[in-house]
Amino acid sequence: MKVGFDHEVLSSFYLWCDDRLNFFAEAYQPPISHTFEYVDSADIPIGWNAFYSPYRQFVWSSDVIAVANSVKIGGVTVLDKDGIFIDYNNGRILVDTSSRHGASKTLVITGDFAYKTLNVYITDETEESVILNSDFIISPANQTFLQQNGGFGEKIYTVPAMFITLDNSTNEPFAFGGMDQTVLNVRSVVVADSNYTLDGALSIFRDSARTNFPLIDFNNFPFGEFNHIKNPPYKYKDLITASSSDCFVDEVKASKLTDRSRERITGSKDYKIGFLDFKISKARSPRQIFTR
């Protein structure tokens, strides 16, 4: 199936959210040294080995700090895509077993990476499913992937994090000539380990009401299939210069789950949960696009 308008809006919105947290909220820790450990997880492609850091997600774009594009294997610097992929989303290094690095599971891999203190995920799950059916690990975690509970075949998210999903959308008449106002309602669940983090996330996105975010052509999406940067270095401010179109954030509603409801749902006082409802609009001519 070809990429549709909704795909481009959601991926563009995802990049915009990540940049807003990174640039304005500075929701990251500066680079630290990571040692990556081999783990046989369920989502590894055949012919690859995975070496995990205790942290995820890594910062992949910044105007302030350097974003690493290499690791050291046995003390030798190896660039991304030189037989490896740096999976920024999952905080891991994927090693091609047919490359010069071989199939060894005892490689000594180290690298300096900044990591996010508020992760961002696109999900097709409802907020009820995210809250009720997901396993969470608080970051920064003292436990590595080798020590976590639940297994690697299950969905395990590292929090604090925000989970973005497209709730619903509609086309409303806007102007003569077949122009419509496409209105999309995007829901985000924010799961945090403190009220400070939750309030900060809700505040910075509530204040984004009545602003624009650039619509990025899906072909220009900066990440590849292994959550690696296709053409490093990636900087959001450079990416958006190629955009010729914007979406408008009409409205943002922020709310929090009450302590009593949260304890009843999660059975834990560790998580603070909030919601962000975004109303996004774009004037377009869909019937002209889909006329044979």
C-alpha positions in Angstrom: 0.0 0.0 0.0 1.2 3.5 -0.9 1.9 6.0 1.8 -1.2 8.0 2.6 -1.7 11.5 4.1 -2.4 10.1 7.6 0.9 8.3 7.5 2.8 11.5 6.7 1.0 13.5 9.3 1.6 11.0 12.1 5.3 10.5 11.3 5.8 14.3 11.0 4.0 14.9 14.3 6.2 12.2 15.9 9.4 14.0 14.7 7.9 17.4 15.9 7.1 16.0 19.3 10.6 14.5 19.7 12.2 17.8 18.7 10.0 19.8 21.0 11.0 17.6 24.0 14.7 17.6 22.9 15.2 21.3 22.0 12.8 23.1 24.3 12.4 20.8 27.3 15.9 19.5 27.1 14.5 16.1 28.1 17.8 14.2 27.8 20.9 13.3 29.7 24.3 14.3 28.2 26.4 11.6 26.6 27.7 8.8 28.9 29.7 5.7 28.2 27.6 2.6 27.4 28.7 -1.0 27.4 26.6 -3.2 25.2 25.7 -6.8 26.2 24.6 -9.6 23.8 21.0 -10.6 24.2 19.1 -13.1 22.0 15.8 -11.1 21.7 12.8 -12.1 19.7 12.8 -9.3 17.2 16.3 -9.7 15.8 16.5 -10.4 12.0 18.2 -13.6 10.9 21.9 -13.1 10.4 22.2 -10.4 13.0 23.3 -10.3 16.6 22.0 -7.6 19.1 24.0 -6.0 21.8 22.0 -3.9 24.3 22.7 -0.9 26.4 20.7 -0.5 29.7 19.2 2.6 28.3 16.7 3.5 25.6 16.0 5.7 23.6 19.2 7.3 22.5 19.1 11.0 21.4 19.4 11.0 17.6 19.2 14.7 16.9 20.4 17.7 18.8 21.5 21.3 18.1 23.5 21.4 21.4 25.3 18.1 21.9 27.1 15.7 19.6 25.1 12.7 18.4 27.4 9.6 18.1 27.5 7.8 14.8 30.0 5.1 15.8 30.9 2.6 18.5 34.1 0.9 19.5 34.3 -2.9 18.9 37.4 -4.3 20.7 38.7 -0.8 21.0 38.5 -0.1 17.3 36.1 2.7 16.0 33.3 1.3 13.8 31.0 3.7 12.0 27.2 3.0 11.7 26.4 0.9 8.6 29.9 -0.6 8.5 28.6 -4.0 9.3 26.5 -2.6 12.1 23.4 -0.6 12.7 22.9 1.8 15.7 19.3 1.2 16.7 18.7 4.6 18.5 15.1 3.7 19.4 16.0 0.5 21.3 19.4 1.5 22.6 21.2 -1.4 20.9 23.8 -2.3 18.3 22.9 -4.7 15.5 25.9 -6.6 14.2 25.8 -8.3 10.8 27.2 -11.8 11.4 28.5 -12.1 7.9 30.5 -8.9 8.2 34.1 -8.6 9.2 32.9 -8.3 12.9 31.8 -12.0 12.7 29.2 -13.9 14.6 30.8 -13.7 18.0 28.5 -13.1 20.9 31.3 -11.9 23.2 32.2 -8.7 21.3 33.3 -5.9 23.5 31.2 -3.0 22.3 31.3 0.5 23.9 30.1 3.9 22.9 29.2 7.4 24.2 25.5 8.2 23.8 23.0 10.7 25.2 19.7 9.2 26.2 16.2 10.6 26.5 14.5 11.2 29.8 11.1 11.1 28.0 10.8 8.6 25.2 8.4 8.9 22.3 6.5 6.0 20.7 4.0 5.7 17.9 1.5 3.0 18.7 -1.7 1.6 17.3 -2.8 0.6 20.8 -5.6 2.4 22.6 -4.7 4.3 25.8 -6.5 1.5 27.8 -4.3 -1.1 26.2 -1.1 0.9 26.8 -1.9 1.4 30.5 -3.4 -2.0 31.3 -1.5 -4.5 29.1 2.1 -3.0 28.8 5.1 -3.7 30.9 7.1 -0.6 31.9 10.7 -0.2 32.9 11.5 3.1 34.7 14.5 4.8 33.1 17.3 5.3 33.9 17.1 1.6 34.8 19.6 -0.1 37.1 18.4 -3.3 35.4 19.7 -4.3 32.0 17.7 -6.2 29.3 19.2 -9.3 30.8 17.6 -8.6 34.1 14.2 -7.4 33.2 11.0 -9.4 33.7 8.6 -10.4 31.0 10.8 -11.7 28.2 11.9 -10.2 24.9 8.9 -11.3 22.9 6.5 -9.0 24.7 6.0 -5.3 24.4 8.1 -3.6 27.1 8.3 0.1 27.1 10.8 2.3 28.9 9.2 5.2 30.7 8.9 8.1 31.2 7.4 8.1 27.7 4.6 9.5 25.6 2.6 7.2 23.3 1.1 8.7 20.2 -1.9 7.3 18.3 -4.3 8.6 15.7 -7.7 8.5 17.3 -10.0 9.7 14.5 -10.2 12.0 11.5 -12.7 13.7 9.2 -12.9 15.9 6.1 -15.0 19.1 6.5 -16.0 21.4 3.6 -13.6 24.4 3.6 -13.7 26.3 0.3 -15.1 26.3 -3.3 -13.4 24.0 -5.7 -13.5 20.9 -3.6 -11.1 22.0 -0.8 -11.7 20.3 2.5 -10.3 20.9 6.0 -8.9 17.6 7.1 -9.2 17.4 10.9 -7.2 14.7 12.8 -7.5 14.0 16.5 -4.3 12.6 17.9 -4.2 11.1 21.4 -1.1 10.8 23.5 -0.7 9.0 26.8 2.1 10.2 29.0 3.4 7.8 31.6 6.0 9.2 34.0 7.6 8.4 37.3 7.1 11.8 38.9 4.6 14.6 38.8 7.5 17.0 37.9 8.1 15.1 34.6 4.4 14.6 33.9 3.6 18.3 34.5 6.5 19.4 32.3 5.4 17.2 29.4 1.8 18.3 29.6 2.7 21.9 29.9 5.1 22.1 26.9 2.6 20.4 24.6 -0.4 22.3 25.9 1.5 25.5 25.0 1.9 24.3 21.4 -1.8 25.1 20.6 -2.3 27.4 17.6 1.1 26.7 16.2 2.3 24.8 13.0 4.5 21.8 12.5 6.1 21.0 9.1 4.7 18.1 7.0 7.6 15.9 6.1 7.5 13.8 2.9 7.5 10.2 3.9 10.5 9.6 1.7 12.5 12.0 3.7 11.8 10.3 7.0 15.2 10.1 8.6 15.1 6.6 10.0 15.6 3.2 8.4 14.1 -0.2 9.1 16.5 -0.8 12.0 15.8 2.6 13.6 19.1 3.8 12.4 19.8 7.2 10.8 19.7 6.8 7.1 22.0 9.9 6.3 23.8 11.0 9.4 24.0 13.5 10.9 20.3 14.1 11.2 19.1 17.4 12.5 15.5 18.3 12.7 16.0 22.0 11.9 17.8 20.9 8.6 15.1 18.4 7.7 12.2 20.8 8.0 13.9 23.3 5.5 12.8 20.8 2.7 9.2 21.0 3.9 6.8 23.2 1.8 3.7 22.5 3.8 2.5 22.7 7.4 -0.2 21.3 9.6 -1.9 23.5 12.2 -2.4 22.5 15.8 -5.8 24.0 16.5 -6.2 22.8 20.0 -4.5 20.9 22.8 -6.2 19.5 25.9 -4.1 18.3 28.8 -5.5 16.2 31.7 -4.2 13.9 34.4 -5.5 10.6 35.7 -6.5 11.0 39.4 -4.4 9.2 42.0 -7.3 7.0 43.0 -8.1 6.0 39.4 -4.4 5.4 38.6 -3.9 3.1 41.6 -7.1 1.2 40.8 -5.9 0.7 37.2 -2.2 0.1 37.5 -2.1 -1.3 41.1 1.0 0.9 41.6 1.8 4.4 42.9 5.0 4.5 40.8 3.4 5.8 37.6 1.9 9.2 37.0 -0.4 9.2 33.9 -1.6 12.1 31.8 -3.3 12.6 28.5 -2.9 15.0 25.6 -5.6 15.5 23.0 -4.4 17.3 19.8 -6.7 18.7 17.2 -4.7 19.0 14.0 -6.0 20.4 10.7 -4.8 20.8 7.1 -6.6 22.4 4.1 -6.3 20.1 1.1 -8.2 18.8 -1.9 -8.6 15.1 -1.5 -11.0 14.6 -4.4 -8.6 16.1 -6.9 -5.9 13.7 -5.6 -8.0 10.6 -6.0 -9.6 11.4 -9.4 -8.7 9.0 -12.2 
